[in-house]
Structure formats: structure tokens, C-alpha cells
Amino acid sequence: MRKRKPTPPLSLLISDTKIQNFNRFAKIIWKKLATTNILQVQNVKLLYIFFIFRLFIFQYPLNLHLKA
């Protein structure tokens, strides 16, 4: 089994399973976004709105999605 990356301390404060699942979902989206054609501008706009919305709700640091 692969070693998991150590979780940032903020994720220890937010231990709600719904939010954990949401983070997993969000990381999958970011990986897909990185490998998808950037010409799909509509989807990119929606994703940025989605993540700004997410940041306002959970008050996460912006660099969290880079650790996906």
C-alpha cells in the first residue's frame, strides 16, 4: 500500500465525513481539469465558481487543491 500524504492541520479541525467526501470529489475534479482540454471554457468557469463557493463555506486555504 502507498503511504498517504500527511493531512494538513486544518483538515483535523474539520472532521465531518460529508466535507471529507466533498474534498475527495473536489480533488478528482481538479485532476480531471488538469488533464482535460482547456477549450471547454464553460466547464472551467463553473469549476472556479464552485471552488470560490467552497472556499467561502469551509474557509480553506487556496493551496489545498494543489495537494491533490
PDB file of N, H, CA, C and O in Angstrom:
ATOM      1  N   MET A   1       0.834  -1.202   0.000  1.00  0.00           N
ATOM      2  CA  MET A   1       0.000   0.000   0.000  1.00  0.00           C
ATOM      3  C   MET A   1       0.867   1.251   0.000  1.00  0.00           C
ATOM      4  O   MET A   1       1.917   1.306   0.641  1.00  0.00           O
ATOM      5  N   ARG A   2       0.400   2.248  -0.735  1.00  0.00           N
ATOM      6  H   ARG A   2      -0.453   2.202  -1.256  1.00  0.00           H
ATOM      7  CA  ARG A   2       1.144   3.509  -0.779  1.00  0.00           C
ATOM      8  C   ARG A   2       0.940   4.298   0.505  1.00  0.00           C
ATOM      9  O   ARG A   2      -0.123   4.242   1.125  1.00  0.00           O
ATOM     10  N   LYS A   3       1.968   5.028   0.890  1.00  0.00           N
ATOM     11  H   LYS A   3       2.831   5.073   0.387  1.00  0.00           H
ATOM     12  CA  LYS A   3       1.835   5.916   2.047  1.00  0.00           C
ATOM     13  C   LYS A   3       0.983   7.109   1.652  1.00  0.00           C
ATOM     14  O   LYS A   3       1.148   7.684   0.576  1.00  0.00           O
ATOM     15  N   ARG A   4       0.069   7.471   2.544  1.00  0.00           N
ATOM     16  H   ARG A   4      -0.064   7.004   3.419  1.00  0.00           H
ATOM     17  CA  ARG A   4      -0.740   8.663   2.281  1.00  0.00           C
ATOM     18  C   ARG A   4       0.030   9.900   2.705  1.00  0.00           C
ATOM     19  O   ARG A   4       0.795   9.878   3.669  1.00  0.00           O
ATOM     20  N   LYS A   5      -0.187  10.979   1.966  1.00  0.00           N
ATOM     21  H   LYS A   5      -0.809  10.997   1.182  1.00  0.00           H
ATOM     22  CA  LYS A   5       0.435  12.246   2.358  1.00  0.00           C
ATOM     23  C   LYS A   5      -0.141  12.698   3.694  1.00  0.00           C
ATOM     24  O   LYS A   5      -1.333  12.508   3.939  1.00  0.00           O
ATOM     25  N   PRO A   6       0.670  13.286   4.561  1.00  0.00           N
ATOM     26  CA  PRO A   6       0.134  13.778   5.837  1.00  0.00           C
ATOM     27  C   PRO A   6      -0.938  14.843   5.603  1.00  0.00           C
ATOM     28  O   PRO A   6      -0.773  15.734   4.770  1.00  0.00           O
ATOM     29  N   THR A   7      -2.024  14.739   6.340  1.00  0.00           N
ATOM     30  H   THR A   7      -2.158  14.015   7.017  1.00  0.00           H
ATOM     31  CA  THR A   7      -3.119  15.693   6.136  1.00  0.00           C
ATOM     32  C   THR A   7      -2.772  17.025   6.774  1.00  0.00           C
ATOM     33  O   THR A   7      -2.180  17.058   7.853  1.00  0.00           O
ATOM     34  N   PRO A   8      -3.134  18.129   6.120  1.00  0.00           N
ATOM     35  CA  PRO A   8      -2.894  19.454   6.709  1.00  0.00           C
ATOM     36  C   PRO A   8      -3.682  19.619   8.010  1.00  0.00           C
ATOM     37  O   PRO A   8      -4.765  19.050   8.150  1.00  0.00           O
ATOM     38  N   PRO A   9      -3.156  20.386   8.955  1.00  0.00           N
ATOM     39  CA  PRO A   9      -3.817  20.524  10.262  1.00  0.00           C
ATOM     40  C   PRO A   9      -5.253  21.034  10.190  1.00  0.00           C
ATOM     41  O   PRO A   9      -6.068  20.729  11.061  1.00  0.00           O
ATOM     42  N   LEU A  10      -5.564  21.815   9.146  1.00  0.00           N
ATOM     43  H   LEU A  10      -4.903  22.062   8.439  1.00  0.00           H
ATOM     44  CA  LEU A  10      -6.931  22.330   9.019  1.00  0.00           C
ATOM     45  C   LEU A  10      -7.947  21.207   8.853  1.00  0.00           C
ATOM     46  O   LEU A  10      -9.076  21.301   9.332  1.00  0.00           O
ATOM     47  N   SER A  11      -7.531  20.135   8.164  1.00  0.00           N
ATOM     48  H   SER A  11      -6.613  20.058   7.774  1.00  0.00           H
ATOM     49  CA  SER A  11      -8.474  19.044   7.929  1.00  0.00           C
ATOM     50  C   SER A  11      -8.764  18.280   9.222  1.00  0.00           C
ATOM     51  O   SER A  11      -9.763  17.566   9.309  1.00  0.00           O
ATOM     52  N   LEU A  12      -7.898  18.425  10.221  1.00  0.00           N
ATOM     53  H   LEU A  12      -7.086  19.004  10.150  1.00  0.00           H
ATOM     54  CA  LEU A  12      -8.170  17.787  11.507  1.00  0.00           C
ATOM     55  C   LEU A  12      -9.285  18.518  12.255  1.00  0.00           C
ATOM     56  O   LEU A  12     -10.052  17.903  12.996  1.00  0.00           O
ATOM     57  N   LEU A  13      -9.366  19.841  12.053  1.00  0.00           N
ATOM     58  H   LEU A  13      -8.742  20.340  11.452  1.00  0.00           H
ATOM     59  CA  LEU A  13     -10.435  20.610  12.677  1.00  0.00           C
ATOM     60  C   LEU A  13     -11.772  20.286  12.045  1.00  0.00           C
ATOM     61  O   LEU A  13     -12.803  20.276  12.717  1.00  0.00           O
ATOM     62  N   ILE A  14     -11.749  20.021  10.745  1.00  0.00           N
ATOM     63  H   ILE A  14     -10.911  20.029  10.199  1.00  0.00           H
ATOM     64  CA  ILE A  14     -12.988  19.753  10.016  1.00  0.00           C
ATOM     65  C   ILE A  14     -13.046  18.255   9.737  1.00  0.00           C
ATOM     66  O   ILE A  14     -12.584  17.791   8.694  1.00  0.00           O
ATOM     67  N   SER A  15     -13.614  17.507  10.670  1.00  0.00           N
ATOM     68  H   SER A  15     -13.990  17.884  11.516  1.00  0.00           H
ATOM     69  CA  SER A  15     -13.600  16.050  10.558  1.00  0.00           C
ATOM     70  C   SER A  15     -14.944  15.488  10.116  1.00  0.00           C
ATOM     71  O   SER A  15     -15.172  14.280  10.186  1.00  0.00           O
ATOM     72  N   ASP A  16     -15.832  16.363   9.662  1.00  0.00           N
ATOM     73  H   ASP A  16     -15.648  17.344   9.605  1.00  0.00           H
ATOM     74  CA  ASP A  16     -17.146  15.913   9.197  1.00  0.00           C
ATOM     75  C   ASP A  16     -16.983  15.057   7.946  1.00  0.00           C
ATOM     76  O   ASP A  16     -16.277  15.448   7.018  1.00  0.00           O
ATOM     77  N   THR A  17     -17.627  13.899   7.913  1.00  0.00           N
ATOM     78  H   THR A  17     -18.201  13.582   8.667  1.00  0.00           H
ATOM     79  CA  THR A  17     -17.443  12.968   6.800  1.00  0.00           C
ATOM     80  C   THR A  17     -17.957  13.547   5.486  1.00  0.00           C
ATOM     81  O   THR A  17     -17.388  13.270   4.430  1.00  0.00           O
ATOM     82  N   LYS A  18     -19.017  14.339   5.530  1.00  0.00           N
ATOM     83  H   LYS A  18     -19.479  14.564   6.387  1.00  0.00           H
ATOM     84  CA  LYS A  18     -19.534  14.938   4.300  1.00  0.00           C
ATOM     85  C   LYS A  18     -18.477  15.842   3.663  1.00  0.00           C
ATOM     86  O   LYS A  18     -18.295  15.840   2.446  1.00  0.00           O
ATOM     87  N   ILE A  19     -17.787  16.612   4.503  1.00  0.00           N
ATOM     88  H   ILE A  19     -17.936  16.614   5.492  1.00  0.00           H
ATOM     89  CA  ILE A  19     -16.768  17.510   3.976  1.00  0.00           C
ATOM     90  C   ILE A  19     -15.573  16.711   3.454  1.00  0.00           C
ATOM     91  O   ILE A  19     -14.971  17.082   2.447  1.00  0.00           O
ATOM     92  N   GLN A  20     -15.231  15.617   4.136  1.00  0.00           N
ATOM     93  H   GLN A  20     -15.720  15.316   4.955  1.00  0.00           H
ATOM     94  CA  GLN A  20     -14.142  14.756   3.669  1.00  0.00           C
ATOM     95  C   GLN A  20     -14.469  14.188   2.290  1.00  0.00           C
ATOM     96  O   GLN A  20     -13.621  14.181   1.397  1.00  0.00           O
ATOM     97  N   ASN A  21     -15.700  13.715   2.123  1.00  0.00           N
ATOM     98  H   ASN A  21     -16.389  13.721   2.848  1.00  0.00           H
ATOM     99  CA  ASN A  21     -16.128  13.196   0.827  1.00  0.00           C
ATOM    100  C   ASN A  21     -16.094  14.281  -0.231  1.00  0.00           C
ATOM    101  O   ASN A  21     -15.699  14.042  -1.372  1.00  0.00           O
ATOM    102  N   PHE A  22     -16.513  15.475   0.158  1.00  0.00           N
ATOM    103  H   PHE A  22     -16.835  15.670   1.085  1.00  0.00           H
ATOM    104  CA  PHE A  22     -16.512  16.601  -0.770  1.00  0.00           C
ATOM    105  C   PHE A  22     -15.093  16.917  -1.228  1.00  0.00           C
ATOM    106  O   PHE A  22     -14.867  17.227  -2.397  1.00  0.00           O
ATOM    107  N   ASN A  23     -14.133  16.838  -0.298  1.00  0.00           N
ATOM    108  H   ASN A  23     -14.316  16.586   0.652  1.00  0.00           H
ATOM    109  CA  ASN A  23     -12.737  17.078  -0.655  1.00  0.00           C
ATOM    110  C   ASN A  23     -12.240  16.054  -1.666  1.00  0.00           C
ATOM    111  O   ASN A  23     -11.547  16.400  -2.622  1.00  0.00           O
ATOM    112  N   ARG A  24     -12.598  14.789  -1.451  1.00  0.00           N
ATOM    113  H   ARG A  24     -13.162  14.508  -0.674  1.00  0.00           H
ATOM    114  CA  ARG A  24     -12.198  13.750  -2.398  1.00  0.00           C
ATOM    115  C   ARG A  24     -12.771  14.046  -3.781  1.00  0.00           C
ATOM    116  O   ARG A  24     -12.074  13.950  -4.791  1.00  0.00           O
ATOM    117  N   PHE A  25     -14.051  14.407  -3.806  1.00  0.00           N
ATOM    118  H   PHE A  25     -14.617  14.486  -2.985  1.00  0.00           H
ATOM    119  CA  PHE A  25     -14.730  14.761  -5.042  1.00  0.00           C
ATOM    120  C   PHE A  25     -14.050  15.956  -5.719  1.00  0.00           C
ATOM    121  O   PHE A  25     -13.860  15.977  -6.935  1.00  0.00           O
ATOM    122  N   ALA A  26     -13.687  16.951  -4.899  1.00  0.00           N
ATOM    123  H   ALA A  26     -13.841  16.935  -3.911  1.00  0.00           H
ATOM    124  CA  ALA A  26     -13.048  18.155  -5.425  1.00  0.00           C
ATOM    125  C   ALA A  26     -11.681  17.837  -6.033  1.00  0.00           C
ATOM    126  O   ALA A  26     -11.326  18.381  -7.079  1.00  0.00           O
ATOM    127  N   LYS A  27     -10.923  16.969  -5.390  1.00  0.00           N
ATOM    128  H   LYS A  27     -11.211  16.528  -4.540  1.00  0.00           H
ATOM    129  CA  LYS A  27      -9.602  16.595  -5.910  1.00  0.00           C
ATOM    130  C   LYS A  27      -9.722  15.872  -7.250  1.00  0.00           C
ATOM    131  O   LYS A  27      -8.920  16.089  -8.158  1.00  0.00           O
ATOM    132  N   ILE A  28     -10.741  15.004  -7.363  1.00  0.00           N
ATOM    133  H   ILE A  28     -11.393  14.828  -6.626  1.00  0.00           H
ATOM    134  CA  ILE A  28     -10.970  14.309  -8.636  1.00  0.00           C
ATOM    135  C   ILE A  28     -11.260  15.326  -9.736  1.00  0.00           C
ATOM    136  O   ILE A  28     -10.743  15.209 -10.847  1.00  0.00           O
ATOM    137  N   ILE A  29     -12.093  16.330  -9.423  1.00  0.00           N
ATOM    138  H   ILE A  29     -12.513  16.425  -8.520  1.00  0.00           H
ATOM    139  CA  ILE A  29     -12.408  17.358 -10.415  1.00  0.00           C
ATOM    140  C   ILE A  29     -11.151  18.099 -10.851  1.00  0.00           C
ATOM    141  O   ILE A  29     -10.946  18.344 -12.040  1.00  0.00           O
ATOM    142  N   TRP A  30     -10.301  18.459  -9.869  1.00  0.00           N
ATOM    143  H   TRP A  30     -10.467  18.260  -8.903  1.00  0.00           H
ATOM    144  CA  TRP A  30      -9.085  19.195 -10.219  1.00  0.00           C
ATOM    145  C   TRP A  30      -8.157  18.350 -11.084  1.00  0.00           C
ATOM    146  O   TRP A  30      -7.534  18.871 -12.009  1.00  0.00           O
ATOM    147  N   LYS A  31      -8.056  17.048 -10.795  1.00  0.00           N
ATOM    148  H   LYS A  31      -8.562  16.625 -10.043  1.00  0.00           H
ATOM    149  CA  LYS A  31      -7.223  16.173 -11.625  1.00  0.00           C
ATOM    150  C   LYS A  31      -7.791  16.096 -13.042  1.00  0.00           C
ATOM    151  O   LYS A  31      -7.046  16.143 -14.020  1.00  0.00           O
ATOM    152  N   LYS A  32      -9.106  15.978 -13.143  1.00  0.00           N
ATOM    153  H   LYS A  32      -9.712  15.939 -12.348  1.00  0.00           H
ATOM    154  CA  LYS A  32      -9.742  15.950 -14.462  1.00  0.00           C
ATOM    155  C   LYS A  32      -9.512  17.264 -15.197  1.00  0.00           C
ATOM    156  O   LYS A  32      -9.240  17.273 -16.398  1.00  0.00           O
ATOM    157  N   LEU A  33      -9.623  18.375 -14.469  1.00  0.00           N
ATOM    158  H   LEU A  33      -9.844  18.367 -13.494  1.00  0.00           H
ATOM    159  CA  LEU A  33      -9.427  19.686 -15.075  1.00  0.00           C
ATOM    160  C   LEU A  33      -8.009  19.816 -15.625  1.00  0.00           C
ATOM    161  O   LEU A  33      -7.793  20.420 -16.676  1.00  0.00           O
ATOM    162  N   ALA A  34      -7.053  19.248 -14.907  1.00  0.00           N
ATOM    163  H   ALA A  34      -7.229  18.758 -14.053  1.00  0.00           H
ATOM    164  CA  ALA A  34      -5.655  19.329 -15.335  1.00  0.00           C
ATOM    165  C   ALA A  34      -5.411  18.524 -16.608  1.00  0.00           C
ATOM    166  O   ALA A  34      -4.530  18.865 -17.397  1.00  0.00           O
ATOM    167  N   THR A  35      -6.188  17.456 -16.814  1.00  0.00           N
ATOM    168  H   THR A  35      -6.904  17.179 -16.173  1.00  0.00           H
ATOM    169  CA  THR A  35      -5.961  16.603 -17.977  1.00  0.00           C
ATOM    170  C   THR A  35      -6.966  16.839 -19.098  1.00  0.00           C
ATOM    171  O   THR A  35      -6.885  16.192 -20.142  1.00  0.00           O
ATOM    172  N   THR A  36      -7.912  17.755 -18.901  1.00  0.00           N
ATOM    173  H   THR A  36      -7.978  18.281 -18.053  1.00  0.00           H
ATOM    174  CA  THR A  36      -8.937  17.990 -19.920  1.00  0.00           C
ATOM    175  C   THR A  36      -8.533  19.135 -20.836  1.00  0.00           C
ATOM    176  O   THR A  36      -7.659  19.937 -20.507  1.00  0.00           O
ATOM    177  N   ASN A  37      -9.178  19.193 -21.976  1.00  0.00           N
ATOM    178  H   ASN A  37      -9.888  18.542 -22.242  1.00  0.00           H
ATOM    179  CA  ASN A  37      -8.950  20.270 -22.927  1.00  0.00           C
ATOM    180  C   ASN A  37      -9.402  21.594 -22.322  1.00  0.00           C
ATOM    181  O   ASN A  37     -10.526  21.706 -21.832  1.00  0.00           O
ATOM    182  N   ILE A  38      -8.527  22.593 -22.356  1.00  0.00           N
ATOM    183  H   ILE A  38      -7.614  22.502 -22.754  1.00  0.00           H
ATOM    184  CA  ILE A  38      -8.848  23.887 -21.737  1.00  0.00           C
ATOM    185  C   ILE A  38      -9.817  24.688 -22.620  1.00  0.00           C
ATOM    186  O   ILE A  38     -10.311  25.734 -22.201  1.00  0.00           O
ATOM    187  N   LEU A  39     -10.089  24.204 -23.835  1.00  0.00           N
ATOM    188  H   LEU A  39      -9.688  23.354 -24.176  1.00  0.00           H
ATOM    189  CA  LEU A  39     -11.055  24.876 -24.695  1.00  0.00           C
ATOM    190  C   LEU A  39     -12.479  24.771 -24.151  1.00  0.00           C
ATOM    191  O   LEU A  39     -13.368  25.493 -24.602  1.00  0.00           O
ATOM    192  N   GLN A  40     -12.701  23.885 -23.194  1.00  0.00           N
ATOM    193  H   GLN A  40     -11.979  23.298 -22.827  1.00  0.00           H
ATOM    194  CA  GLN A  40     -14.027  23.771 -22.580  1.00  0.00           C
ATOM    195  C   GLN A  40     -14.169  24.854 -21.512  1.00  0.00           C
ATOM    196  O   GLN A  40     -14.186  24.573 -20.313  1.00  0.00           O
ATOM    197  N   VAL A  41     -14.269  26.082 -21.975  1.00  0.00           N
ATOM    198  H   VAL A  41     -14.255  26.309 -22.949  1.00  0.00           H
ATOM    199  CA  VAL A  41     -14.214  27.236 -21.066  1.00  0.00           C
ATOM    200  C   VAL A  41     -15.400  27.240 -20.109  1.00  0.00           C
ATOM    201  O   VAL A  41     -15.268  27.632 -18.949  1.00  0.00           O
ATOM    202  N   GLN A  42     -16.553  26.805 -20.597  1.00  0.00           N
ATOM    203  H   GLN A  42     -16.660  26.487 -21.539  1.00  0.00           H
ATOM    204  CA  GLN A  42     -17.761  26.791 -19.762  1.00  0.00           C
ATOM    205  C   GLN A  42     -17.520  25.984 -18.495  1.00  0.00           C
ATOM    206  O   GLN A  42     -17.839  26.434 -17.395  1.00  0.00           O
ATOM    207  N   ASN A  43     -16.951  24.779 -18.654  1.00  0.00           N
ATOM    208  H   ASN A  43     -16.691  24.414 -19.548  1.00  0.00           H
ATOM    209  CA  ASN A  43     -16.692  23.916 -17.507  1.00  0.00           C
ATOM    210  C   ASN A  43     -15.689  24.550 -16.553  1.00  0.00           C
ATOM    211  O   ASN A  43     -15.844  24.462 -15.335  1.00  0.00           O
ATOM    212  N   VAL A  44     -14.662  25.188 -17.103  1.00  0.00           N
ATOM    213  H   VAL A  44     -14.536  25.260 -18.092  1.00  0.00           H
ATOM    214  CA  VAL A  44     -13.644  25.808 -16.258  1.00  0.00           C
ATOM    215  C   VAL A  44     -14.266  26.918 -15.414  1.00  0.00           C
ATOM    216  O   VAL A  44     -13.987  27.033 -14.221  1.00  0.00           O
ATOM    217  N   LYS A  45     -15.114  27.737 -16.047  1.00  0.00           N
ATOM    218  H   LYS A  45     -15.341  27.643 -17.017  1.00  0.00           H
ATOM    219  CA  LYS A  45     -15.786  28.808 -15.307  1.00  0.00           C
ATOM    220  C   LYS A  45     -16.630  28.238 -14.174  1.00  0.00           C
ATOM    221  O   LYS A  45     -16.612  28.748 -13.054  1.00  0.00           O
ATOM    222  N   LEU A  46     -17.370  27.174 -14.477  1.00  0.00           N
ATOM    223  H   LEU A  46     -17.385  26.759 -15.387  1.00  0.00           H
ATOM    224  CA  LEU A  46     -18.207  26.550 -13.454  1.00  0.00           C
ATOM    225  C   LEU A  46     -17.361  26.018 -12.306  1.00  0.00           C
ATOM    226  O   LEU A  46     -17.736  26.141 -11.139  1.00  0.00           O
ATOM    227  N   LEU A  47     -16.213  25.424 -12.644  1.00  0.00           N
ATOM    228  H   LEU A  47     -15.909  25.325 -13.591  1.00  0.00           H
ATOM    229  CA  LEU A  47     -15.348  24.888 -11.594  1.00  0.00           C
ATOM    230  C   LEU A  47     -14.790  25.988 -10.700  1.00  0.00           C
ATOM    231  O   LEU A  47     -14.701  25.819  -9.484  1.00  0.00           O
ATOM    232  N   TYR A  48     -14.413  27.118 -11.304  1.00  0.00           N
ATOM    233  H   TYR A  48     -14.485  27.255 -12.292  1.00  0.00           H
ATOM    234  CA  TYR A  48     -13.894  28.203 -10.477  1.00  0.00           C
ATOM    235  C   TYR A  48     -14.973  28.769  -9.562  1.00  0.00           C
ATOM    236  O   TYR A  48     -14.706  29.088  -8.403  1.00  0.00           O
ATOM    237  N   ILE A  49     -16.197  28.894 -10.086  1.00  0.00           N
ATOM    238  H   ILE A  49     -16.414  28.635 -11.027  1.00  0.00           H
ATOM    239  CA  ILE A  49     -17.304  29.355  -9.243  1.00  0.00           C
ATOM    240  C   ILE A  49     -17.531  28.371  -8.098  1.00  0.00           C
ATOM    241  O   ILE A  49     -17.714  28.762  -6.945  1.00  0.00           O
ATOM    242  N   PHE A  50     -17.515  27.083  -8.448  1.00  0.00           N
ATOM    243  H   PHE A  50     -17.366  26.766  -9.385  1.00  0.00           H
ATOM    244  CA  PHE A  50     -17.689  26.012  -7.469  1.00  0.00           C
ATOM    245  C   PHE A  50     -16.644  26.096  -6.356  1.00  0.00           C
ATOM    246  O   PHE A  50     -16.970  25.934  -5.180  1.00  0.00           O
ATOM    247  N   PHE A  51     -15.378  26.352  -6.733  1.00  0.00           N
ATOM    248  H   PHE A  51     -15.113  26.484  -7.688  1.00  0.00           H
ATOM    249  CA  PHE A  51     -14.326  26.375  -5.724  1.00  0.00           C
ATOM    250  C   PHE A  51     -14.313  27.652  -4.904  1.00  0.00           C
ATOM    251  O   PHE A  51     -13.968  27.627  -3.723  1.00  0.00           O
ATOM    252  N   ILE A  52     -14.686  28.768  -5.516  1.00  0.00           N
ATOM    253  H   ILE A  52     -14.967  28.788  -6.475  1.00  0.00           H
ATOM    254  CA  ILE A  52     -14.808  30.004  -4.729  1.00  0.00           C
ATOM    255  C   ILE A  52     -15.927  29.834  -3.695  1.00  0.00           C
ATOM    256  O   ILE A  52     -15.786  30.235  -2.540  1.00  0.00           O
ATOM    257  N   PHE A  53     -17.029  29.237  -4.128  1.00  0.00           N
ATOM    258  H   PHE A  53     -17.143  28.911  -5.066  1.00  0.00           H
ATOM    259  CA  PHE A  53     -18.152  28.940  -3.240  1.00  0.00           C
ATOM    260  C   PHE A  53     -17.695  28.046  -2.086  1.00  0.00           C
ATOM    261  O   PHE A  53     -18.039  28.280  -0.928  1.00  0.00           O
ATOM    262  N   ARG A  54     -16.917  27.022  -2.426  1.00  0.00           N
ATOM    263  H   ARG A  54     -16.637  26.832  -3.367  1.00  0.00           H
ATOM    264  CA  ARG A  54     -16.393  26.088  -1.439  1.00  0.00           C
ATOM    265  C   ARG A  54     -15.482  26.803  -0.437  1.00  0.00           C
ATOM    266  O   ARG A  54     -15.551  26.547   0.765  1.00  0.00           O
ATOM    267  N   LEU A  55     -14.630  27.697  -0.939  1.00  0.00           N
ATOM    268  H   LEU A  55     -14.574  27.905  -1.915  1.00  0.00           H
ATOM    269  CA  LEU A  55     -13.720  28.415  -0.046  1.00  0.00           C
ATOM    270  C   LEU A  55     -14.485  29.300   0.934  1.00  0.00           C
ATOM    271  O   LEU A  55     -14.103  29.421   2.098  1.00  0.00           O
ATOM    272  N   PHE A  56     -15.568  29.917   0.457  1.00  0.00           N
ATOM    273  H   PHE A  56     -15.878  29.818  -0.488  1.00  0.00           H
ATOM    274  CA  PHE A  56     -16.348  30.761   1.360  1.00  0.00           C
ATOM    275  C   PHE A  56     -17.021  29.936   2.450  1.00  0.00           C
ATOM    276  O   PHE A  56     -17.105  30.364   3.601  1.00  0.00           O
ATOM    277  N   ILE A  57     -17.499  28.755   2.082  1.00  0.00           N
ATOM    278  H   ILE A  57     -17.431  28.407   1.147  1.00  0.00           H
ATOM    279  CA  ILE A  57     -18.189  27.922   3.078  1.00  0.00           C
ATOM    280  C   ILE A  57     -17.205  27.374   4.107  1.00  0.00           C
ATOM    281  O   ILE A  57     -17.413  27.527   5.311  1.00  0.00           O
ATOM    282  N   PHE A  58     -16.142  26.741   3.641  1.00  0.00           N
ATOM    283  H   PHE A  58     -15.973  26.617   2.663  1.00  0.00           H
ATOM    284  CA  PHE A  58     -15.271  25.994   4.548  1.00  0.00           C
ATOM    285  C   PHE A  58     -14.047  26.778   5.000  1.00  0.00           C
ATOM    286  O   PHE A  58     -13.301  26.313   5.862  1.00  0.00           O
ATOM    287  N   GLN A  59     -13.827  27.982   4.420  1.00  0.00           N
ATOM    288  H   GLN A  59     -14.434  28.360   3.720  1.00  0.00           H
ATOM    289  CA  GLN A  59     -12.694  28.818   4.806  1.00  0.00           C
ATOM    290  C   GLN A  59     -11.360  28.078   4.669  1.00  0.00           C
ATOM    291  O   GLN A  59     -10.502  28.158   5.547  1.00  0.00           O
ATOM    292  N   TYR A  60     -11.201  27.360   3.558  1.00  0.00           N
ATOM    293  H   TYR A  60     -11.899  27.296   2.845  1.00  0.00           H
ATOM    294  CA  TYR A  60      -9.961  26.628   3.334  1.00  0.00           C
ATOM    295  C   TYR A  60      -8.924  27.516   2.665  1.00  0.00           C
ATOM    296  O   TYR A  60      -9.288  28.439   1.937  1.00  0.00           O
ATOM    297  N   PRO A  61      -7.637  27.258   2.893  1.00  0.00           N
ATOM    298  CA  PRO A  61      -6.592  27.977   2.160  1.00  0.00           C
ATOM    299  C   PRO A  61      -6.623  27.604   0.679  1.00  0.00           C
ATOM    300  O   PRO A  61      -6.981  26.479   0.328  1.00  0.00           O
ATOM    301  N   LEU A  62      -6.254  28.529  -0.177  1.00  0.00           N
ATOM    302  H   LEU A  62      -5.963  29.442   0.108  1.00  0.00           H
ATOM    303  CA  LEU A  62      -6.325  28.302  -1.618  1.00  0.00           C
ATOM    304  C   LEU A  62      -5.420  27.175  -2.092  1.00  0.00           C
ATOM    305  O   LEU A  62      -5.721  26.522  -3.091  1.00  0.00           O
ATOM    306  N   ASN A  63      -4.307  26.934  -1.386  1.00  0.00           N
ATOM    307  H   ASN A  63      -4.062  27.464  -0.575  1.00  0.00           H
ATOM    308  CA  ASN A  63      -3.347  25.943  -1.877  1.00  0.00           C
ATOM    309  C   ASN A  63      -3.772  24.505  -1.595  1.00  0.00           C
ATOM    310  O   ASN A  63      -3.049  23.578  -1.960  1.00  0.00           O
ATOM    311  N   LEU A  64      -4.923  24.291  -0.958  1.00  0.00           N
ATOM    312  H   LEU A  64      -5.511  25.044  -0.662  1.00  0.00           H
ATOM    313  CA  LEU A  64      -5.333  22.937  -0.603  1.00  0.00           C
ATOM    314  C   LEU A  64      -5.544  22.068  -1.844  1.00  0.00           C
ATOM    315  O   LEU A  64      -5.177  20.893  -1.848  1.00  0.00           O
ATOM    316  N   HIS A  65      -6.142  22.651  -2.911  1.00  0.00           N
ATOM    317  H   HIS A  65      -6.440  23.606  -2.907  1.00  0.00           H
ATOM    318  CA  HIS A  65      -6.419  21.860  -4.110  1.00  0.00           C
ATOM    319  C   HIS A  65      -5.147  21.489  -4.858  1.00  0.00           C
ATOM    320  O   HIS A  65      -5.167  20.566  -5.673  1.00  0.00           O
ATOM    321  N   LEU A  66      -4.039  22.184  -4.602  1.00  0.00           N
ATOM    322  H   LEU A  66      -4.023  22.933  -3.939  1.00  0.00           H
ATOM    323  CA  LEU A  66      -2.789  21.857  -5.285  1.00  0.00           C
ATOM    324  C   LEU A  66      -2.162  20.578  -4.740  1.00  0.00           C
ATOM    325  O   LEU A  66      -1.315  19.971  -5.395  1.00  0.00           O
ATOM    326  N   LYS A  67      -2.580  20.168  -3.533  1.00  0.00           N
ATOM    327  H   LYS A  67      -3.267  20.662  -3.001  1.00  0.00           H
ATOM    328  CA  LYS A  67      -2.020  18.969  -2.911  1.00  0.00           C
ATOM    329  C   LYS A  67      -2.766  17.714  -3.320  1.00  0.00           C
ATOM    330  O   LYS A  67      -2.549  16.650  -2.739  1.00  0.00           O
ATOM    331  N   ALA A  68      -3.644  17.818  -4.311  1.00  0.00           N
ATOM    332  H   ALA A  68      -3.820  18.682  -4.783  1.00  0.00           H
ATOM    333  CA  ALA A  68      -4.450  16.670  -4.735  1.00  0.00           C
ATOM    334  C   ALA A  68      -3.578  15.543  -5.260  1.00  0.00           C
ATOM    335  O   ALA A  68      -4.093  14.499  -5.660  1.00  0.00           O
TER     336      ALA A  68
END
